């Protein structure tokens, strides 16, 4: 609903479901995704390459890029 509300103002709202890189205490957790999987998806969402995306969810561990 936030994406729909802000789209007319040129604001893109997307969700990156990373799986996490650290636990709630800030400690590394081997069961969570490493940064080298999360960062490329986050950079893509911040880039012009995602300019046509709004209201989407990217699952980092499944994301293969565009």
Secondary structure as GFF3:
##gff-version 3
##sequence-region A 1 66
A	DSSP	alpha_helix	2	7	.	.	.	ID=ss1
A	DSSP	beta_strand	15	17	.	.	.	ID=ss2
A	DSSP	alpha_helix	35	46	.	.	.	ID=ss3
A	DSSP	three_ten_helix	48	50	.	.	.	ID=ss4
A	DSSP	beta_strand	57	59	.	.	.	ID=ss5
A	DSSP	three_ten_helix	60	62	.	.	.	ID=ss6
###
